[in-house]
Amino acid sequence: MQDRRNSEPSRRHQRLPNQRWQIASPKAEQATQLASSTGLLPLLGQVLINRGIETPEQAQVYLYPESQAMPSPMDEFPDLAISVEMLKEAIASEEKIAICGDYDADGMTSTALLLRALRWLGADVDYAIPSRMKDGYGINTRIVEEFASEGVALILTVDNGISAHDAIARALELGMMVIVTDHHDLPPELPEADAILNPKLIPEFSPYRGLAGVGVAYILAVSLAQELGKLPGLTSQLLELFTLGTIADLAPLNGINRRWLKRGLKLLPHSKLAGVQALIQMAGVSEDQKALKPEDIGFKLGPRINAIGRLSDPQIVIELLTTTEPGIALERAMQCEQINQKRQQLCEQIEQEAIAFIEASQIDLQQQRVLVIVQPNWHHGVIGIVASRLVERYGVPVFIGTYEAEDANHIRGSARGIPEFNVFEALQFCKEYLGKFGGHQAAGGFSLPTDNLDVFRQSLSEFARTCLQPEHLKPLVEIDVQADFSQITSNLYRQIDVLHPCGIGNPDPVFWTPNVKVVDQKIVGKGHLKLTLSQDNQPTKITAVAWRWGEYFPLPSRVDIAYKLKENTWNGNTNIELELVGIRLPTSVLTPTVPPKKAEFYHNERHYTCSLYESLSELRIRNAEGKVLAIQKGQRIGLLGARREDAKEVDVTKPHYYQLIKAATHALAVSE
């Protein structure tokens, strides 16, 4: 054993992500049968079962969504026919139409989609998007009155409006017609609009139920173009914008979304839209791909669009997605790039400040079960992103806020939840302390007087204790199936492509492999880990990357890993690598090929046995009651328990454990 004073790494290098793993129950026989009927590998047969696909017939529809007959949107949306008729009459009468959108990616792509479609169809159309900082979400009476002063006859909301009672009532009072297109949850009473298109108004089993705002806009635009006989040449333009908005908004990738996205993802690499071409160029997405993948949009294109709505003027994105001029498109794409870089810097700064505050405050999250953090001078536009990162780090619901720039007596914030915690229900529980609030199961926004902060925090904690147990308070890693490195092949990766598009509602397959050896590891980029891993008795070494896990460097020499598969092309060579999403100390250890060194000894008048497994770099010390302390060489954290599966993590540098390890090491040395 080395001298602890010289060998102990700094404390930040000794932690592992504090995760809970949920591994799907293996159904090997059923998975093999399903794989045989679909031509997929058995590993992916298990993945299909985990997605609720258990028969060859269900698998056929899932793998080939175009094979399923879909009902007509006209039959699904009660107000679609009247909406089309109202727009037809407005276009024929040359009446002015105005679109009111939203400042997120869904709202901006929806606005651009309808602008393109209505201009294509000859409409006199303009738009407005409320300011995130000044107006907040959704259409308001100021916008309505501006529309009226400009002679607007018909207002069309996109990705908002379902709760805008006052604004819509004012529009009707001023003699304007209103069509609401939205996808958010329904309020107790619907607004008095002339027509409402919202998938929450149609049956839950409908394939259209999961549409985002851009999906509702797409249906309205296509239906109107069909009615006017002007659809040819328009569909592909609209489908590209539908694809961008649906994935960026994290809409479920099943039902009609899955069917249309499969088409749209093939169009994007060869886009005919100048703005999409420029965005792809600025984001560094390969144009050689046959189809984009959802992560290309979710991690590259989408954030560049969303950054504008968070920090700048949404008009930049609308011009980007509607212009036909390559020069203007490139200029707007460059603005998106610059503002997204600023957004990244702000997020990083606020995240580090939040972590420092949380660690210094020593908040007892097991007791509170929810994290509420409010600090001055944070940007409203990005705190929601930081909230998501804090959920990933701490595994608890996060409510993060900052004081209004003009009014320090008022707080505005964002919330993000975990699967067992409903954010919107939590906000409703605390509504007596809040100003405005809204949201859904996973996320929300809120405002409140500064004086109510303490009672708001207490009330949230009270709600959290009704639905969260201590075991819930770790980030959840959902795992599909165990795999050996010998099964990680290009053929498996190609077959995963058939499951795409993957995302919300249809996640990428997550595999796990126990007790892998960390052959090499280093920090790369801005705090990422690059690893070389191997499995015992197998010649295969495989490269892995762990995004934003630099703080866990160095990892133990043996770990269980959970991962997705990614393709990495470098210098013309393409390899399959792992993207780690989970890591833990081994809960099961393969039988070592070399017998361990063993010894017996007494420590503090108690009898112990110990074994040193050289091939596993692990020392195990057993007491008379059968409890085992397992420590990997050079690590601060060990496992203590009668069974490895139920063992708890302990800090082996504490005096009791350190002296015990020292005694065991001495006994092994003497026994040689």
N, C-alpha and C positions, 0 to 999 in steps of 0.2 A: 504494500500500500504506500503510495507516495505521500510526502508531507503535505497535509491539507493546506498549510499556509502558502505553499508555492504553487499548488496545482489547482486550487478551487477557482473556477471561472466566476465572473461577476454574476450577481443574482439574476439579471435580466436574461442570461444565457441558460438558465436552468429550468425554465418553465416549458411546458407543452400546452397546446391549445386545450382549454377546459371544455371538452365536448362530451355529448352523449351520442352513442351510436345506436341506430335502429336498423337492424339487418333483417330483410324480408325472409320469411320462412321458406326454406328451399323445398321445391316440389319437383324433384329430379325427373321422375317418371313422366309426369304431365308435361314438363318443359321439353323433354326429349320428343314426345309425341307431337307437340305443337311445332317444334323446330322441324321435324320431319315433314309435316304437312305444308310448311311455308318455305322450306329450303334454307332456313336460318340455322345458325349454330345453336346448340342447346343452351349456352349462356344467354343468348338473346331470347330463347324460348321462355326462360325464367323472367327476363325483363318484361316481356309481353304479359305474362301472368300477373306480375306486380302492377301493371297498368290496367288490370281488369279485363284483359283480353284472353279468354280461356278456350275459345273454339276456333276451328279453321275458318268459319264464316265471319266471325268478328275480326280475325286477323286479316282476312281479305280486304275488308272495308278499311281497316286501319292502315294497311300497307299501301293500298291503292284507293284513296278516297274518291277518285273520279268514277269508280265503279258503282258508287252508291247513288240512287235516285234521290234528289233533293226537292223538297216542296218549293213552290214559287214564293218569293218574298211577298208578293201581293196577297197570297193566302195567309201569310203569317202575321203581317203587320196591318192591323185594322185601319190605320189612318194613312197608309202609303198611297192608296188610290187618290184620296182627296188632296194629299200633298202634291202629287204629280199634276193634278188638274189645276190647283192654285198656281203652280209655277208656270204651267203652259199658258194660262190666261195672262199672267204678269208679263211673260215674254212677248206674247202676241200683242198685248196692249202697250208695249214698250214702257211699262211701269218700272220704277226703280226698286231693285232688290238689294238688301243689305244683309251680310253675314256677320254674326257676332260669334267669334271663336274663343279659344282659351290659349294661355301662354305656355302650356306644356307641349310635348312632341305630338301627342294625340290631337290636341286642339289645333295646333299650327298645321299639321298635315291635312286634317279635316278641312280647314279653311282654304288651304291651297287647292285641295281636290275639288271642292265645290266652285271655287273661282275659275279653275281651268274648265270644268264641265259647263258652267253657265255661260262663260264667254264663248266657248265652242258652239253653244246652242243659240247664241245671239242675244243673250240677256244684257240689260244695263245693270251691272252689279258692282258693288263695292263692299268693303268689310271694315270691322273694328275689332280690336282685341283689348280687353281691359288691362290696365297696368298691374302687375303683381304687387308693386310697392304701394301704389296710391289707391287702387280700387279693390284689390283682392279678387277672388274667383267669381266668374260668372257675369252675365248681363246685368246692368243696373239702370236706374232711371236716368242718370246722366247720359249714358250711351243712347238710350231710347229717345230722349229729347233731342239729342244731336241728330239722330236719324230723321226725326220728324222735321227738323229745321232744314234738312237737306232734301226733303220731298220724297222720302222713302215710303213705298206703299206696302212692302212685304218684308218682314224680318225673318231670318232663318238662323236659329241658334245651332251651333255644333259643339258637341262635347260639353254642353252646359245648358241650363235653362229649366231643368225638371223641378227645381225648387224656387225659381225666381218669380214668386207670386206678384210682388209689388211692381217689378219692372214690366212684366207682361200685362198686368192690369193697366199700367200707365200707357203702354203701347196701344192697347185696344181703345182706351179713352181718347187717344189722339188720332184714332181712325185708321191705324195700321193693322194689317193682318200678321199673325205670328205662327210659324211652324217651328216646333221644338224638336231638335234631334239630339239625343243624349243617350248615355248608357249607364248613368249612375243610379244608385238605389232610389227607390220611389219614396217621396214624402207621404205623410198620412193623407194629404189632399193634393191633387194634381192642379197645376195652374190652368187658368181659363184660356188656353191657346186654341187657335183654330184647328190645329192638328198636332199630334204628339207621336213621334217615332222613338221608341225605347225598347230594347230587347227584354228589359225587366217586366214589360207588360205582356209578353207572350209566354206560353207554357215552358216550364223548366226543361223539358225533354227536347225542345226544339233545337235543331242544329244551329240556329241563328242566335241562341241565347247568350253566347260568350262574346258577341261583337263588341269591339271598342267603339268610341265615338266615330273614328274614321271609317269603321265598317258600316255604320248606319248611314253616314254620308255617301259612301260608295254605293250602297243599295239605292238610295234616293237618286243619285246622279245617273246610274245605269238605267234605272226604271224610266226616268224622264227622257233620256236619250233614245231608249227603245221606242217610247211612245211617239217621239218626234221623228223617228226614222233616221237618226244621225249618230248611231252608235259606232259604226265602223271607223277605225282610226283613233277612237277615244279610249277604248277599254284598257289597252296596255298602259297608257299614261296614268289612268286612275288606279290600276292594279299595283303599279309601283309605289304610289303614295299610300295606298291601303297597306301594303307590306311594311313600309317604313314605320307608319304610325302604329300598327297593331303590335309589332314586336317591341317598339320603343315604349309602348304603354303597358307592357307586361300583361297583355290580354291572354286568356287561355288558348293554347295552340291545339285545339281540337274542334270538332264540328265543322261548320262551314269555314272557320278560320284556317283550319289545317288544309282544306281543299284548295282555297284560294292562295294561301301562302306558298304552297308547293309550286304553283304557277308563277307567282310574283318573284320568288327568290331566283328563279331561272332568268327572269327578265332583267334584273338589276345590274348584273355585270356588263350588259350590253345596252344600258339605258339610252333611250332616245331623249330624255329630259336633260337639258344643259346643266341644271342645278344638281341633279343626282350624279352626273358625270364628274362635275367639279368636286362634289363632296367626297366621292369615292377616291378621287385623285389626292385630295388633301389628307384624307384619313389613312392613306397607304394601304387600302384594300386591293388585293390582286384582281385585276380585270381579266385574268386568264382562267378564272374559275368558271366551271359550267353553271354553277349556281352559288349564290351567297349562302352563308349559314346564318342562323339567327344571331349567333354571337358576333358576327361581323357588324350587324346592326346594333345589337344590344351594347357592345363595348366600343364600337368605333364610330358608326354613323349617328346613332341615336344620341349619345352624349353631346355631340357637336351641335345638334339641333336643340336639345334641351337646355344647353348652357345659355343660349340666347334668351329664352324665356325666363331663366333664373336671374340673369345679370344685365340684360340689355333689351333692345327693342325688337319685339316679335316680327316687325315689318321686314327685318333682315331675312328671316327664314321664309316669309311669304314671297318676297321677291326672288329668293334663291330657287324656290320650288315652282314658280310660275313664269319666270323669264324664259325667253327663247334666245337671248343673246349670250353666247359663251363668255364674253368679256365680263359682263355684269355677274354672271353665275360664278366665275372664278373669284371676282372681287368679294362677293357675298360669302363664298365658301372660306376665303381667307379670314374674313371677319369672324366666322364661326370658329375657325381654328384658334385665332388669338383669344377670343373670349372663353373658349373651352380651356385653354391653358391657364387663364386667370382663375377660372372655376376650380381647376385642379389644385392650384396653389392655395386658394381660399379654403377648400375642403381639408387639405393637408394641415394647414395652420390651425383651423378650428378643431380638427380631430385631436391634434397633439395637445392643444390647450385644454380640451375636454378631458382627455385621459389624465393629464397632470393634475387637474382639479379633482377628478374622481379618486385618484390614488392618494392625493394629499388629504382628502376629506375622510378617507377610510370608511366609506359608506358600507353598511352591513346589508348587502343585497339579498342575503338569505332571509333577513328579517323584513326588509322593505318590499322585496319581490318586484319592484319596479324602480327604474332610474329616472329621476326628474332633475334636470340640470339646466339652469338659466344663468347666462352671463351677458354682460354688456358688449356692444360693438361687434357682434357676430352678424353676418349677412343673412337676412331672412331667406334669400333665394337658394342657399346651399345647405341650411341646417338639416333639411330632410335627408340629404345624402349622408351627412355625418351621423344622423340618428341610425341609419341602416348599418353603418360601419360599427357603431357602438353595440348594436344588437348582435352582430357577428362576433364581437370581441367578448362581451359579457354574458350573452345568452338570456337577457331579461328584456321586457318591454322598455322602450326608451321614449321619454317625452323631453324634448330639447327646445329651449326658447331663448329669445333675446328681447331686450327692451326696444320699444319703438323709438326711432331716431328723434321724432318730434315730441315724444311724450314718454318720459321715464317712468310714469305711473301706469304704463300699460305694457303688457308682454304679448308677443306673438310667437307661436311655436309650431312644431311638427312632431308627429308621433309615429313610431314603428313598433309592430308587435311581434310575438312569437306564435306558433300554431295554436297553443292552448289559451290564448288571450285575445279577446275581441276589442280592438282599439275603439271602434265606434260605440260599442256598449259601455266601455270604460268612460268615454267622454260624456255619454248620456247620464251615467251614474253621478258624474261630477257637475252636471249642467248648471246647478244653482250658483256655482262659483265662476262660471265662464261667461264670456261675451259671445262671440260667434264660434261655432265649431262644426265640423263635418268630417266624413271619412267612411271607412268600411272596415272589414275584418282586420286587414293587415296594416293599415296606415290611416293617418288623419291629420287635420290641422285644427288649431284652436287659438283663442285669444282670451286674456283675462286681466283684471286689474292687478297691479303689483301687490297690493295688500292681501289678495286672496291666495298668494303663492303657497304659503305654508299649509293652509287648510286644503288646498287643491292636492298637494303632495300627500297629505294624510288620507284624503278620500281615495286617491288612486291606489295607495297601498292597501287600504281596506278592500277595495274591489279586487285587487290582485290576489289577496289571500283567499277569496272565494273560489278562484279558478286555477290557481297555481300551487303546486306542491314543490318542496325543495328540489326534488329530482328533475323538475322541469327547467330549472334555472341554469342550464348549460346549452350552448349552441347545438342544435340538432343536425346530425349527419345521417341522411336516409340512404341506405345501401341496398343494392339490388341482389348481388350474387358474388360469391367468392371465386377468384380466378388465380391460376398459376401464371407465372411469367411466360411459360411455354405457349400459353393460349393467346398471348397478346401479339397478334399478327396483323399484317396489312389486310388480310381477308376479313378478320373480325372488324377492323375499322371501316372497311368498305360496306360491310353488312349494317353497321350502325347508321351509315348514311341513309339506308332505306327507312329507318325509323324517323328521320327528320321530316318536318321541322320540330326540333325539341326546344322546350322552354317551359313556361308556366302551364301546368296541367298535363304536360308530356315531357318530363325532365329527361336530360341526358342520362344514359345508363351510368350508374356508379358501381364500380367493382371494389373488392377489397382483397388484400393478400396479407396473411399473417406472418409475423416473425421474419421480415426481410432484413437484410444486412445493408447498412449504409456504408458503401465502399468509398465514396468521396462526396464532399459537400462544400459549397462556398456561397457567399452572398454576391448577388449580381444586381445591377441596376439600382433602383430606389428601394432597397430592402427586400428583394426577392431571394429565395433559396433555389440553387441549382444543385441537383443530386444525381449521383450514380448509385443504383441499387442492384442487389443480386439476391437470389434465393438459393438456399442450400441444395446441394446435389443437382444443380442446374447450371449449365454454362452461360445462360443468357444474362447479360447485364443490360439494364435499361435506364434511360435518362428520365428524370422527373423534375418538374418545376413546382414550387409552392409560392404562390403570389402573396406578397406582403407578410411573409413569415420570417423575415430576417431577424426579428427579436428572439426567435427560438433557437438561433444558431449558438453552439453546435447541437445538433440532434443526437440522441443516444445512438449507439452502434447497432442496436436491434429495435425495430418498431413494427407495429401493425400499421398498414396504410390503407386509406380509402381514396379512390381516384377516378377521374374521367380520362378518356383517351383523346389525345390531340395529335394532329399531324404537324411536323416541324420541317420546313424546307430551308436549307442553309447551303450556300455554294453549290446549288444544283442537286444536292442530295436530300431526299425526303425520308424521314424516319417517324415512327410512332413513338410518342413519349407520353408520360403520365402527367396529369395535372392534379396535384394532391388537394383533396378537400378535407381529409381527416387524417389524424395521426395520433397514436397512443402507444404506451408501453405494451409489450406483448402480453396478451392474456392467455395465450397457449404457446408452448414452446415445442418445436420439433425435437425428436429424440436425437441427441448429439451423436456424431459418428465416433468421437473419441471419448472413452469413459472419463468421468470427472475425477479430480483429486479429492480425497475425503480425509476428514480429521474429526476428532472429538476434543472438546475442551470445556473447562469450567470458567465462568465469568460471574463475579458477584455471587459466588456460591451456588450458581445454577448451572445445570448440565446442558450442553448444546452439541449438535453435530453440524458440520459444514461441508459443502461441496463446491468446488471451483470448476466450472464448465469453460475450458479454454476456448472451444470453438464458438461459444455463445458470448464470450467475454462477460460471464455472469457468475457472481458469488451468491450462494444460497445458504442461509443459516436457519436451522430448525431448533425450536425449544422443546421442552419435554411435553408440552401440551399440543404439539403438532402445528403450531403457527410457524410460518416461514417468512423470513425477510430476504427478498431477492433484489440484488443491486447489480446494475451493469457498470462496468469499469469506467471511472471518470465522471459518473453522473451523481448529481446531488439528490435526485428523487429516486426512491426505491418503492417496492410493493411489499405490503405486510398483510398476511391473512392466512387462514387455514386452506383456502382454495384460491387459486390465481384469479378465477373469474370474479370473486367477490372481494379481492384484496383492495385495500385503500393505499393511496399514495402517501409517503412519509418523507420528510427531509432528513436524509441520513447524515447530514453534517451536525445535527444536534448532538450534544455530548453523549447521551445514552447510546444512540445508534453508532456514533463514531467510535466510541471505546469498544463496543461489541464487535464491530468490523475489524478493528485493530487486533483484538484478541483472536478472532478467527483467522486472520491473515498470518499471525504469528504461529498458530497451531498448524496451519497448512505448511508453512516453511519448515517447521521442526519435523513434521512427519515425512518429509522427502528423504 
